[in-house]
Amino acid sequence: MLIREATDGDREAVWDIIGQVIAGGDTYVFAPDTPRDEMLDYWFAADKYVYVVESDGKILGTMWLKANQPGLGSHVANAAYMVSPDAKGKGIGKAMGEFSLEEARRLGFTAMQFNFVVKSNNVAVNLWKGLGFEIIGEIPDAFQHSANGLTNAYVMYRKL
């Protein structure tokens, strides 16, 4: 498994992952019918460092890092991760999480904050807790879950 910077040639594979992940309406704020170009413009925006996980020539996951806030808040990183449904349970999310902590340090960040982790997304919540993140806040009714209705979201944080 190789984690590397994404290139323009990865955009279609990244879209395949994003499209499948947001289709469920249960883990990300993006509506399932968000247009491809809108999502790719967001994911590959100039303020982000974008990466992919590749194995045997196939893209299995994607992530990005960026400053959580501009200026005086720019020392805290923010990140997002998506794993291909075909690769769930293979350690891709954990590998990206571990990589992102080291990469954020390398880029000069001193902490990482996730602004919006859907409370019912137990896989993500447990992964981030396992990597040393703490829940520092809970936002009531922040997410319109496709099956559960209004669901809380966590703010999670960790020093690097």
C-alpha positions in Angstrom: 0.0 0.0 0.0 1.3 3.4 -1.0 0.1 6.8 0.2 1.1 9.5 -2.2 0.1 13.0 -3.4 -2.8 12.9 -5.7 -2.4 14.0 -9.3 -4.9 15.2 -11.9 -4.8 11.7 -13.3 -6.4 10.4 -10.0 -9.5 12.6 -10.3 -11.8 9.9 -11.8 -10.8 7.3 -9.2 -11.2 9.8 -6.4 -14.6 10.7 -7.8 -15.6 7.0 -7.8 -14.8 6.9 -4.1 -16.5 10.2 -3.2 -19.6 9.3 -5.2 -20.0 6.0 -3.5 -19.3 7.4 0.0 -21.7 10.3 -0.2 -24.5 8.2 -1.8 -25.5 6.8 1.5 -26.2 10.1 3.1 -24.9 8.8 6.5 -21.3 10.0 7.0 -20.6 13.2 5.1 -22.5 16.5 4.8 -22.5 16.4 1.0 -25.9 15.6 -0.5 -25.9 12.3 -2.4 -26.7 14.2 -5.6 -23.8 16.7 -5.4 -22.5 17.1 -8.9 -19.1 15.5 -9.8 -17.4 18.7 -10.8 -18.5 20.5 -7.6 -17.2 17.7 -5.4 -13.9 17.4 -7.3 -13.4 21.2 -7.1 -14.0 21.0 -3.4 -11.8 18.0 -2.8 -8.9 19.3 -4.9 -9.1 23.0 -3.9 -5.9 24.9 -3.9 -5.8 25.2 -0.1 -5.6 21.5 0.4 -2.9 18.8 0.2 -4.6 15.9 -1.4 -3.4 12.3 -1.2 -4.5 8.9 -2.4 -3.9 5.3 -1.2 -2.8 3.0 -4.0 -2.4 -0.7 -4.0 -1.7 -2.8 -7.1 -2.5 0.2 -9.3 -5.9 0.8 -7.8 -6.9 3.8 -5.7 -8.5 2.6 -2.5 -8.8 5.8 -0.5 -8.3 9.5 -0.6 -7.7 12.2 2.0 -6.7 15.9 2.3 -5.0 18.1 4.8 -5.4 21.9 5.2 -5.2 24.6 7.7 -8.4 24.5 9.8 -8.5 28.3 9.9 -6.6 31.1 8.2 -4.0 33.4 9.8 -3.7 33.0 13.6 -5.5 29.6 13.5 -3.5 28.2 10.6 -1.2 26.1 12.9 -4.2 23.6 13.5 -4.8 21.2 10.6 -8.1 19.9 9.4 -8.5 16.7 7.3 -11.0 14.5 5.6 -10.8 10.9 4.5 -12.8 8.6 2.3 -12.2 4.9 1.7 -13.6 2.9 -1.2 -16.5 0.7 -0.1 -14.6 -2.1 -1.8 -11.7 -1.7 0.6 -13.5 -1.3 3.9 -12.0 -3.4 6.7 -8.5 -3.5 5.1 -6.9 -0.8 7.3 -7.0 1.9 4.7 -8.6 4.5 7.1 -6.2 3.7 9.8 -3.2 4.0 7.4 -4.5 7.3 6.2 -5.1 8.5 9.7 -1.6 7.6 10.8 -0.1 9.1 7.7 -2.0 12.3 8.1 -0.7 12.8 11.7 2.9 12.5 10.5 2.3 14.6 7.3 0.6 17.3 9.3 3.6 17.5 11.6 5.9 17.6 8.6 3.9 20.4 7.1 4.3 22.4 10.4 0.9 21.9 12.0 0.9 21.6 15.8 -2.6 20.1 16.2 -5.4 18.6 14.2 -9.1 19.2 14.6 -12.1 17.6 13.0 -15.0 20.0 12.9 -17.7 17.6 12.1 -17.7 13.9 12.8 -21.2 12.4 12.6 -21.8 10.8 16.0 -23.4 7.7 14.6 -20.4 7.0 12.4 -18.9 4.6 14.9 -16.2 3.4 12.6 -14.8 7.0 12.3 -15.3 7.9 15.9 -13.6 4.8 17.2 -10.7 5.2 14.7 -10.0 8.8 15.7 -10.2 7.9 19.4 -7.8 5.1 18.8 -5.4 7.6 17.2 -5.5 9.9 20.2 -8.3 12.3 19.3 -10.6 13.5 22.0 -14.2 14.6 21.6 -14.1 18.3 22.7 -17.6 19.2 21.7 -20.9 18.0 20.4 -23.2 19.8 18.1 -26.9 18.9 18.5 -29.0 17.9 15.4 -26.1 19.0 13.1 -26.5 16.3 10.5 -29.6 15.2 8.5 -28.8 11.5 8.5 -30.6 9.6 5.6 -31.9 6.9 8.0 -31.7 8.3 11.5 -32.9 11.9 10.9 -31.3 14.7 12.8 -28.1 13.4 14.4 -25.4 15.1 16.5 -21.9 15.7 15.3 -18.6 15.8 17.3 -15.7 18.2 17.2 -12.6 16.1 17.8 -9.1 17.3 18.5 -5.5 16.1 19.1 -2.2 17.8 19.6 0.6 16.7 17.3 
